[in-house]
């Protein structure tokens, strides 16, 4: 028996919504990676050196690792239980994005002020 067009369209919308949620969570994983490597790279000398040795430049390394974190986070998030209409992940991603923005801006301001007086 052939499924009707409306149920197929509904299934496509549900699948698309699930992929959007997974991609948003994957972006959050990438933000975690960038924030962690940026801040720890300033305090742990070996991190920037390792990124430079493996990727040619620490910025390229952070970008590559953020891309891997995005793919792994998206894939893992897609496998989580998901109900159509769930919105918890939107709030989760937005609040974490704000948190990481504050962390990075605060870190760069602190580094800039600290270096200005030395």
Long-range contacts (C-beta under 8 A, 24 or more apart in sequence): 13-84, 14-84, 17-82, 17-84, 18-78, 18-82, 19-78, 21-77, 21-82, 21-86, 21-89, 22-74, 22-75, 22-77, 22-78, 23-74, 24-89, 24-90, 24-93, 25-73, 25-74, 25-76, 25-77, 25-89, 25-92, 25-93, 26-69, 26-70, 26-71, 26-72, 26-73, 26-74, 26-75, 26-77, 27-70, 27-73, 27-93, 28-73, 28-92, 28-93, 28-96, 28-97, 29-69, 29-70, 29-72, 29-73, 29-74, 30-66, 30-67, 30-69, 30-70, 30-73, 31-66, 31-96, 31-97, 31-100, 32-69, 32-100, 33-62, 33-65, 33-66, 33-68, 33-69, 34-62, 34-66, 34-100, 35-100, 35-103, 35-104, 37-61, 37-62, 37-65, 38-62, 38-104, 38-107, 39-103, 39-104, 39-107, 42-107, 42-111
